[in-house]
Structures are given as structure tokens and as C-alpha cells.
């Protein structure tokens, strides 16, 4: 049986960057940039890096500036550390066997196989989390940008910390009803492989151009199954609420050590993003890449 691995789950959060309404939310501000220096009068500089959860070769050629920032840091913080217990990814009870049509179940099995997730595991996973994984094209290797950064930091002997517990990270959308989660899953089941490739290529290009707020608004047509009300719920739970708690964690750790923070780039820009929240907390942020 194929095992569900942390890398597949981490890639799932790239879904945040695929959803087109993010471009509407982040269309304002001067937040262009992926690597930011965080400074204050009371502590040494720390760094904030916006990641993209993919193994695309174009995003894993790390710049000298990034390597230097990581080398200078004492603590490496990412969204969540690899969990030992995978219980948080599963529904508390029930199975997709009783929630989907036979045709939908066949598509779930096909996509689970494509993403190296065991069929029995996929059928018990939370629908929203499965949707986030299925919305992505097939991975070419296990070495995503996040995983490589994690490995570099660990090999260098950095203190390793997660901004969220596995329970919080993989429970981000648990407050959605079963019906709402199934809407998300069905959207990912009805998209073709070509559509997913095209959408994610637009994301990667925007990332390489450091234009996180301009991602393919035309993709909205392909996600018409999500109402504005449901999207607002998703955005609040996945971005707004998590950004607030992440900021608190970053600030607390920066009081103790020089920190390198690696989080999904969707968390950086906008009024409720990490950049603005850290500025409001009294820090100076300057884009260095």
C-alpha cells in the first residue's frame, strides 16, 4: 500500500495560490518580493521567505541572498514540522464511500494513485484536504522547495520550529460543513489534468516574477462551483486567521533568536498578510529578493 507522506500534504497547501480570488484580495500594496529582511532596534535581523509548495526546478535554484540569510539565522520556522502522527488528516468518522457517487469515487481512486496516496487512506481523508492535493498536477519528485529548505536548515544544525501544530495545520478548514468540503472536493475532481497544469504554470510564473497578487484571474471560471460566501469562509480560515497566529509566533521567537521564516507566499501580501502585520508590530521589512 502506498503511504501518505508529509510532502504530498505540504504540496496541497499550494492550493492557496491557485485559487484566483487571492489575486483580487492582494491587488493593492507594494508587497512585491519573496525574501524580506525583518529589522528592529532591539534584536538582530531575521528573515521572511515566501515559498511555493512545488518541486518545479525553476523555484529550487536558491539565490546567494537566500542562502546567506539562512546561514545567518539560528532558528528555522516553517508552517508545520513533519508530523509523526497522521491522525489529523483523517475525518473523525465516516468515509467518502458514503458521500460520493460511484463515478466520483473512481476519480478519487485515480487521482489518489497519481499522487501516491493509498486508496484506503484517501477515502478517509478530510475532503477539503484531499481537494487541495487533487487540485495540483502530478509531482515529479519528492524534493519540493519547502522540503529542500527544511533539509538545508536541519543539516546546518538550526533550531527547527513549526508555526502551527499538525492539528491546527491540517484542521484549518475543519469548521466547514461536510457539504461545503464536498463542494471543494468536487471542483478538484471535475478539473482536467490540462486545466490543473495550466493553472499551476500561471502560479509558478507569477511566483518567479514576484507578482503573487496578479495570479490568473481568468481561472475563476474553472472554480465557479465555489460561491463567494464559501470563498470568504475559506479565505478567512486559511489566510486571515492563520496569519494572525503566525505573526504572534514569529514575533515571540524573534525576541529569542535570529529567525528564518519559510511560509507559503500567499501569506505575505495584503493588509492582513504577514508583511503588514509585522510592520504594525513595529518591525521594518525590506525586500532583498
C-alpha atoms as one frame of an Amber mdcrd trajectory, in Angstrom:
protein
   0.000   0.000   0.000   1.285   3.428  -0.883   1.838   5.584   2.153   0.527
   9.094   2.568   3.560  11.290   3.093   4.168  14.737   4.509   5.396  16.038
   1.156   2.117  15.295  -0.594   0.221  17.049   2.184   2.530  20.048   2.137
   2.119  20.388  -1.616  -1.595  20.546  -1.004  -1.293  23.983   0.512  -0.119
  25.328  -2.842  -3.863  25.261  -3.487  -3.919  28.635  -1.698  -2.033  30.123
  -4.616  -4.161  28.504  -7.296  -7.443  29.977  -6.147  -7.971  33.069  -8.314
  -9.761  35.228  -5.777  -6.441  35.685  -3.998  -5.387  37.985  -6.819  -8.378
  40.212  -6.091  -7.592  40.310  -2.402  -3.915  41.113  -2.933  -4.176  43.551
  -5.840  -3.177  46.504  -3.669   0.024  47.403  -1.841   3.726  47.336  -2.672
   4.422  43.864  -1.353   6.363  42.610  -4.338   9.171  40.359  -3.206   9.742
  36.903  -1.781  12.656  37.309   0.641  12.300  40.018   3.270  14.671  41.282
   5.938  12.966  41.942   9.275  14.649  44.549  11.462  14.021  46.251  14.778
  16.019  48.361  17.188  16.042  45.669  19.850  17.096  42.475  18.056  19.313
  41.207  15.227  17.775  40.913  11.776  15.545  37.985  10.891  14.172  36.899
   7.507  10.815  36.046   5.957  10.636  33.955   2.773   7.506  33.253   0.758
   7.590  29.699  -0.546   5.705  27.822  -3.205   4.937  24.206  -2.383   6.230
  22.588  -5.571   9.140  20.585  -6.928   9.410  22.708 -10.091  13.104  23.072
 -10.924  12.683  26.800 -11.540  11.984  27.542  -7.882  14.633  25.404  -6.180
  17.698  27.197  -7.534  18.174  29.195  -4.349  19.825  32.598  -4.607  23.002
  33.613  -2.741  20.892  36.098  -0.756  18.601  33.348   0.479  21.453  31.017
   1.366  23.193  33.803   3.268  20.007  34.680   5.161  19.512  31.052   6.162
  23.149  30.727   7.198  22.918  33.803   9.444  19.774  32.568  11.173  19.670
  30.467  14.328  16.082  29.209  14.063  14.203  27.855  11.046  10.424  28.215
  11.203   8.038  26.662   8.685   4.262  26.292   8.673   4.358  22.837  10.242
   7.072  20.306  11.001   6.723  16.781   9.575   4.159  15.070  11.825   4.765
  11.689  13.404   1.050  11.076  13.865  -1.075  11.365  10.712  -4.390  11.271
  12.599  -5.111  14.996  11.941  -5.543  14.380   8.198  -8.453  11.982   8.646
 -12.175  12.503   9.174 -13.199  11.693  12.732 -15.768   9.267  11.412 -17.166
   8.061   8.122 -15.696   7.636   4.673 -16.033   9.129   1.220 -17.617   5.831
   0.207 -20.873   7.131   1.647 -20.532  10.692   0.351 -19.706  10.441  -3.357
 -21.216   8.883  -6.455 -19.596   5.796  -7.999 -18.149   7.959 -10.777 -16.689
  10.417  -8.278 -15.184   7.592  -6.246 -13.463   6.244  -9.342 -11.923   9.664
  -9.941 -10.798   9.846  -6.314  -9.082   6.479  -6.683  -7.414   7.537  -9.941
  -6.116  10.800  -8.526  -5.010   9.162  -5.280  -2.921   6.720  -7.279  -1.453
   9.582  -9.315  -0.446  11.410  -6.127   0.949   8.249  -4.465  -1.748   8.130
  -1.802  -3.169   4.761  -0.817  -6.826   4.289  -1.774  -7.897   3.375   1.748
  -6.111   6.451   3.093  -7.659   8.797   0.524 -11.175   7.598   1.275 -10.759
   8.518   4.958  -9.050  11.867   4.446 -10.787  15.151   5.123 -12.487  16.184
   1.857 -11.082  19.718   1.900  -7.523  18.481   2.352  -7.926  15.904  -0.384
  -9.285  18.663  -2.637  -6.175  20.737  -2.022  -3.924  17.879  -3.127  -6.039
  16.861  -6.121  -6.105  20.433  -7.439  -2.393  20.151  -8.245  -0.632  18.456
 -11.153   1.387  15.305 -10.543   4.616  15.837  -8.602   7.795  14.949 -10.456
   9.914  14.377  -7.345   9.614  14.456  -3.541  12.006  17.405  -3.308   9.691
  20.392  -3.047  11.057  23.820  -2.272   9.867  23.570   1.339  11.394  20.143
   1.842  14.743  21.282   0.458  14.794  24.314   2.751  13.879  22.096   5.696
  16.736  19.754   4.830  19.240  22.588   4.434  18.289  24.083   7.790  18.353
  20.770   9.600  21.720  19.821   8.102  23.097  23.174   9.245  22.019  22.469
  12.813  19.347  25.155  13.036  16.680  25.043  15.707  13.618  23.666  13.893
  10.177  25.023  14.746   6.675  24.839  13.295   4.429  27.872  13.357   1.467
  25.544  13.746   0.846  22.182  15.322  -0.178  19.375  12.953  -3.650  19.510
  14.500  -4.018  23.208  13.687  -2.376  22.995  10.263  -4.349  20.041   8.961
  -7.501  21.217  10.722  -7.589  24.644   9.100 -10.920  24.066   7.342 -12.498
  21.609   9.749 -15.200  24.125  10.647 -16.632  23.866   7.129 -19.645  21.592
   6.880 -19.378  18.255   5.091 -21.412  19.729   2.239 -19.023  22.675   1.878
 -15.969  20.428   1.951 -17.503  18.208  -0.708 -18.023  21.237  -2.949 -14.283
  21.898  -2.755 -13.505  18.271  -3.493 -15.889  18.078  -6.442 -14.318  21.166
  -8.020 -10.941  19.415  -7.999 -12.475  16.193  -9.335 -14.055  17.897 -12.343
 -10.958  19.797 -13.486  -8.932  18.148 -16.219  -5.232  17.460 -15.869  -4.544
  20.044 -18.555  -6.509  22.694 -16.669  -4.560  21.982 -13.499  -1.249  22.164
 -15.358  -2.185  25.494 -16.946  -3.390  26.979 -13.671  -0.295  25.947 -11.772
   2.015  27.148 -14.552   0.407  30.574 -14.154   1.115  30.380 -10.433   4.763
  29.434 -10.945   5.294  32.228 -13.473   3.734  34.776 -11.139   5.931  33.472
  -8.335   9.091  33.753 -10.417   8.094  37.318 -11.314   7.475  38.011  -7.607
   3.929  39.049  -8.542   1.944  36.958  -6.098  -1.014  39.301  -6.310  -1.569
  39.004 -10.053  -2.288  35.309 -10.484  -4.569  34.449 -13.417  -7.924  35.988
 -12.553  -9.423  34.189 -15.539  -9.119  30.907 -13.629 -12.207  31.989 -11.680
 -14.370  30.401 -14.373 -12.963  26.975 -13.579 -13.844  27.357  -9.895 -17.405
  28.536 -10.437 -18.551  25.777  -8.087 -17.413  27.934  -5.169 -19.818  30.673
  -4.144 -18.492  33.997  -2.926 -19.792  33.120   0.537 -17.856  29.854   0.606
 -14.713  31.503  -0.695 -14.923  34.153   2.031 -15.073  31.374   4.616 -12.097
  29.610   3.052 -10.016  32.775   2.866 -10.765  33.704   6.470  -9.852  30.265
   7.774  -6.834  29.564   5.570  -5.285  33.019   5.458  -6.666  35.676   7.789
  -6.959  33.592  10.955  -3.702  31.743  10.391  -1.782  34.924   9.539  -2.722
  36.389  12.913  -1.462  33.381  14.860   1.628  33.017  12.661   2.582  36.636
  13.315   2.390  36.067  17.058   4.636  33.017  16.769   7.195  34.822  14.622
   7.338  37.850  16.918   7.732  35.705  20.028  10.609  33.732  18.524  12.392
  36.809  17.147  12.714  38.012  20.737  14.815  34.909  21.438  16.870  34.281
  18.301  17.620  35.284  14.723  14.887  33.592  12.671  14.413  32.418   9.082
  10.685  32.001   8.409   9.534  29.984   5.379   5.775  30.106   4.713   3.561
  29.913   1.652   3.861  33.119  -0.363   0.094  33.680  -0.199   0.554  34.553
   3.477   2.830  37.525   2.780   0.949  40.284   0.909  -2.128  42.365   1.578
  -3.479  44.256   4.542  -3.885  41.073   6.576  -0.655  39.493   5.345   2.445
  38.779   7.387   4.396  41.708   5.944   1.848  44.299   7.021   1.149  42.584
  10.328   4.846  42.577  11.233   5.131  46.235  10.264   2.208  47.076  12.532
   4.009  45.176  15.288   6.861  47.678  14.972   9.263  45.899  12.624  10.890
  47.255   9.475  10.614  44.961   6.456  12.697  45.373   3.328  12.558  43.175
   0.241  16.013  41.808  -0.615  14.930  39.383  -3.349
